[in-house]
């Protein structure tokens, strides 16, 4: 089974998502975070299940789309490194630095 590694920026992204949604509904915020985490957990068994990130040239950078968010991760030897959780409407092309460049 593949190991999951959450980067500090990805954990901060999760906290920011939770805080933003909780302004309107703490219950819905918790539900979204739970859905995001459970979706990432399946990468332990199926690390290549996400699609290639179109903005990235590195084929090891992949993403899951969950509840309107992009969970961006990198395939590593024996591990999946979670790089970022960003809203699907966010323009990654203009983001500096890109999550996979940090």
C-alpha positions as CSV (number, residue, x, y, z in Angstrom):
1,X,0.0,0.0,0.0
2,X,1.2,3.5,-0.9
3,X,2.1,6.0,1.8
4,X,0.4,9.4,1.8
5,X,2.4,12.5,2.5
6,X,0.5,15.8,3.1
7,X,2.7,18.8,2.6
8,X,2.4,21.8,4.9
9,X,0.9,24.0,2.1
10,X,-1.7,21.3,1.4
11,X,-2.7,21.1,5.0
12,X,-3.0,24.9,5.1
13,X,-5.2,24.8,2.0
14,X,-7.5,22.3,3.7
15,X,-7.8,24.6,6.8
16,X,-8.5,27.6,4.5
17,X,-11.2,25.7,2.7
18,X,-12.8,24.6,5.9
19,X,-12.6,28.1,7.4
20,X,-14.1,29.7,4.3
21,X,-17.1,27.3,4.0
22,X,-17.6,27.4,7.8
23,X,-18.5,31.1,7.5
24,X,-21.9,29.9,6.1
25,X,-22.1,26.3,7.5
26,X,-19.8,24.5,9.9
27,X,-21.7,21.3,9.1
28,X,-21.1,21.6,5.3
29,X,-17.5,22.7,5.9
30,X,-16.8,19.5,7.8
31,X,-18.6,17.4,5.2
32,X,-16.5,18.8,2.4
33,X,-13.2,18.3,4.3
34,X,-14.2,14.7,5.1
35,X,-15.0,14.1,1.4
36,X,-11.7,15.5,0.4
37,X,-9.7,13.4,2.9
38,X,-11.6,10.2,2.0
39,X,-11.0,10.8,-1.7
40,X,-7.2,11.2,-1.0
41,X,-7.2,8.0,1.1
42,X,-8.1,5.9,-2.0
43,X,-4.8,7.0,-3.5
44,X,-3.2,4.5,-1.0
45,X,-4.5,1.7,-3.2
46,X,-4.9,3.5,-6.5
47,X,-2.1,6.2,-6.7
48,X,-2.5,6.7,-10.5
49,X,-6.3,7.1,-10.3
50,X,-6.2,10.9,-10.7
51,X,-5.8,12.6,-14.0
52,X,-2.6,14.4,-15.2
53,X,-2.7,18.1,-14.3
54,X,-3.1,19.9,-17.7
55,X,-0.9,22.9,-16.5
56,X,2.0,20.7,-15.5
57,X,4.6,19.2,-17.8
58,X,5.5,16.6,-15.3
59,X,3.4,13.4,-15.8
60,X,3.9,12.5,-12.2
61,X,1.8,15.5,-11.1
62,X,-1.8,14.4,-11.0
63,X,-5.1,15.6,-9.5
64,X,-8.4,14.5,-8.1
65,X,-11.5,16.6,-8.6
66,X,-13.6,16.5,-5.4
67,X,-16.6,18.8,-4.5
68,X,-15.4,21.6,-6.7
69,X,-11.7,21.4,-5.5
70,X,-8.6,20.1,-7.2
71,X,-6.4,18.0,-5.0
72,X,-3.0,18.1,-6.6
73,X,-0.5,15.4,-5.9
74,X,2.8,14.0,-7.1
75,X,3.6,10.4,-7.5
76,X,6.8,9.4,-5.7
77,X,8.5,6.1,-5.2
78,X,6.4,4.3,-2.6
79,X,4.4,7.5,-1.8
80,X,1.9,10.0,-2.9
81,X,2.7,13.6,-2.0
82,X,-0.3,15.9,-1.6
83,X,0.8,19.3,-2.8
84,X,-2.3,21.5,-2.8
85,X,-6.0,21.8,-2.5
86,X,-7.4,24.6,-4.7
87,X,-10.8,25.7,-5.9
88,X,-11.5,24.3,-9.4
89,X,-12.2,27.8,-10.6
90,X,-8.8,29.1,-9.7
91,X,-6.4,29.8,-12.6
92,X,-3.3,27.6,-12.0
93,X,-1.6,28.9,-15.1
94,X,-1.2,32.3,-13.4
95,X,-0.3,30.9,-10.0
96,X,3.3,31.5,-8.9
97,X,4.9,29.4,-7.8
98,X,2.9,26.4,-9.0
99,X,2.2,23.8,-6.3
100,X,4.5,21.3,-8.0
101,X,7.4,23.8,-8.3
102,X,7.7,24.6,-4.6
